[in-house]
Every structure is written in structure tokens, then in C-alpha cells.
Amino acid sequence: KGPISGVNKEIAVLQCHGDCDPLVPLMFGSLTVEKLKSMINPANVTFRTYSGMMHSSCIEEMMDIKQFIDKHLPPVD
């Protein structure tokens, strides 16, 4: 509810969206990412779109998510 500050302002965000999503149009994903960039460090916000992807996932998206997790989260033993 309050402003984002401190360590939370530096959180890394990956937002993924299909360009053919019939439930959540790409325009809404674009608006959301711009809002995020205004709230936290915009350099830490990544927005990926996937050609032909509907309201689902694809292997390219899963690979991007894996790379994001590997980069930003510590390994689990």
C-alpha cells in the first residue's frame, strides 16, 4: 500500500507475455511493465514477448525463466 523503498526497490522482475494472448492482451502486459518500471529500478525489469504464444507457455519462455531463476536465486542443496 505504501511506496516501494529499500531493498524492495531493487528487486529483479521478469514479466513474460505471448503476443497472441486472447485473455490478457499484449497491451495490458506492456502497460503493466511500464507501471513496474515507475515503481522499482527500471534496469531490473525485464519484459519478454513470445511470438505466436497464446495464454499458455512455450519452451523459450521456460528457458528464460530458468535463466532468470539461476541468475537471481541461490542454488538449493
Secondary structure, DSSP 8 states (H G I E B T S, - for coil): -----GGGGG--EEEEEETT-SSS-HHHHHHHHHHHHHHS-GGGEEEEEETT--SS--HHHHHHHHHHHHHHS----
